[in-house]
Amino acid sequence: NPVKVARPPLPPPQEVTVGRVRHPLTDPFFVLATQNPIEQEGTYPLPEAQQDRFMFKVFVRYPSFEEEFEIARRTTTTVIDSIQPVLTAEEILQLQKLVRQVPASDHVIRYALALVRQTRPGEPGVPEFIPDQLAWGAGPRAVQFLVLGAKARALLHGRPHVRVEDIQALARPVLRHRLVLSFTAESEGVTTDQVVERLLESTPSDEDELVRDARFQTIFAS
């Protein structure tokens, strides 16, 4: 039988040890992990608590024709492209601080909370389909990453403030790996993205409509 490997716990340590030598990890330091969608031989899946520490789960599709053309052209010759850095470590840290300075209104934060708290079976005000389709919902990290990601997206789109549309755009990559499907949902082929889509469709983006809705009043009062 092949040896199975358990991935390291997250978040990453502030130092690593090679032999008896300790090497400090300087900021910025973060983890990118890949997951093969068709084969799991030789590895254990990450526990839910460790998956929760990843900000996003992003699906990487096949490259476009032009992208794959460039891959084939550049990697099958003796010419090696010169790759130059576009940012220094200090500039990345400054940008991270800048992201946190972007204002998010109470309505935007309340909207993010409304999405996340609806994923928790057994909690007041959740939609009727949630207990049938989810065994476990997203925790507080989901709200934190939704808001932080929305702030970064606002800057990337040239805006000095966050909109609800930023939360909506990041709902799937932030939530898809934090939701645990029920046995019924898995047997019916339901995906976590489909659950998130239903929540987006049923959650008002307008502030007045959201706060006046009786179901969301129950959620906000819980």
N, C-alpha and C positions, 0 to 999 in steps of 0.2 A: 504494500500500500504506500502511496506517496506521502511524504511528510507534509503536514499542514502547518502553515505559518500564521501566527496571530499578529495582526498589525499593531504598532505601538499605540498606547493611549494618547489622547489629545486633551488639552493643547500641548504643543511641543515644549520640551524642557528648555531652560535658559542656558544649558550647556550639554555637551555630549562627551562621552568618555570613550576613547579608543585605546585599548590596552589599559595602561595605568595613567594615561595622559588626558587631562580634561581640557576641552576646547570651548571657550565661551561663544555663545551665539549672539551676534550683534543684530540690532534692529536696522532695517525691517526684516523680520523672519516670519515666514508663514509656510503652510503646508498645502501642496496641490497633490491630490490623489486621483488615480485613474481606476476605473472599474470596467472590466470586460463584460459586455452584456450577454455573451453567449457561452461563457465557460468560467466555472468557479473552482476547478480542480486545483488542489494544492493550497487553498487559502480558506480562512474562516471569514464569514461576513462580519462587517463591523457591527457591534451592538448598537442599539438605538441611542444610548447615551453618548457614544462616541460620534455617531453620525450627526447628532445635534450640535456638535462643536464646529462643524463645517458651515460656513456662511451660506454657500450656494451649492446646489447640485445642478450642473449644466450638462445637457445632452450635446455631444459633439457629433454632428452629422457627417456624411461623406462630403468631401470637398466638391466645389463646383467644377465644371469642365476647365475653366481658365485656371483655377487654383491647382487642379491636378496636373494640368499641362505644365505649369511652372515647376511643380514638384519633380516631374519627370525630366524636365529640361535642366534644372539646376543640380540635380543629384546624380546625373549619369555622365558627367564630364569630369575632366581633370581640373577645371577652374573652380576655385573655392571663393565664394562671396565673402567680402569683408563685412563683418557685423560690428556695428558701432553702438554703444549704449546711448539711450535717449534721455535717461534720467540718472542722477546720482542717488545714493542711499539717503543723503540728507534732503534732497528734493522730494523724495517719496514720503519721508516723515513729515515734511512741511505740508504736503498735500493731504496727508491723513489728518493733520490738525485742522486744515482748512475745511475739510468735509464736515467735521464736528461743529464748526462754527456756522454752518448753513442753518437758517431758522426753519423749523417745522411747526406749523400751527397746531393748536390743540385739536382742531378738527381732523387734521392729517393723522395725528397720533391716535386719536379716538377711532378713526377708520381702520388703522392697522390693528388695533386691539380688537375691534369688532370682528375682523376676519379671523384672527388667531383664536379668540375665545370661542368662536363657533365650531372649532374643530374638536372640542373636548366633550366626548360623550358623557352624559349624566349631569352636565352643568346647566344652569338655568338659561332658557332662551335659545338653545341650539336648535337648528332646523330638524324636522322629523326624520330626514334621511340620514343624518349623521350617526345616530346609534346603530343603524343598520349597516352602514358602510365603513365606519371607523372603529377600531378597537382602542386606539390611543390617539390623542391629539398633540398639537405643538405646545411647547412651553414658552417661558418668558424670553428665551434667546431669540425665538422667531420674531417677536416684536422688535427687539433691539436691532436685529440684522435687517428687518424690513425698513426701519427708519434710517439706519445708517446707509444702507444701500440706496434708498430713495434720495438721500442728501447727495451722495456721489453722482447719481444719475442726473439730478437737477443741474449740478455743475457741468457735467458732460454735455448737457443740452443748452448750456449758456444761460441758465436761470439762477438767480440768487436765493431762491426759496423752493420748498418742496410742494408738489401738487399731489392730489389723490392719484392721478394717472401714474406717478412714479411708483407708488405703492402697488398699484394694480399690475404694472409691468414686471415687478419683481416677485409677485406673490407665488408664482409657480416655482422658480428656482430656489426660493427661500423655504417654501413649505413642503415640496414634494418628498423630501427625504426625512421629514419630521413626522409624517402621518403614517400610522400603522393601520393597514386595511383589515377589516374583519374577514372571517372565513367566508362569509356569504359574498362579500364584495370580490374577493379573490376568485372564488368559484365562478362568478359571473363575468370575470374579465374586466372589472372596474379598475381604473388607475387612480393614483392620488392626484394626478393632474386634472382628471375629470371631476373629482371632488372639489378641488380648488376652483375650477371653472364654475361649478354650480354655486359656490359661495360668492364668487364675484358677481354673478348674475343676480343673486338675491340680496345683496348688500347695497343699500342706496349710497351713492357717492355725494349727493347733495346734503349739506350740513343740516338744514332744517328738517328734511325728510328723515334723515338718520336719527336725530335726537327725538323726533316726535313718534317714531315707530314704537309701538308697545313692546314688541319682542326685544328690540335693542335697548329699550329702557330697562327691561329685566336684566339684560346682559350687563349693562353699565352699572346697575345697582348691586350686582352680585359680588 
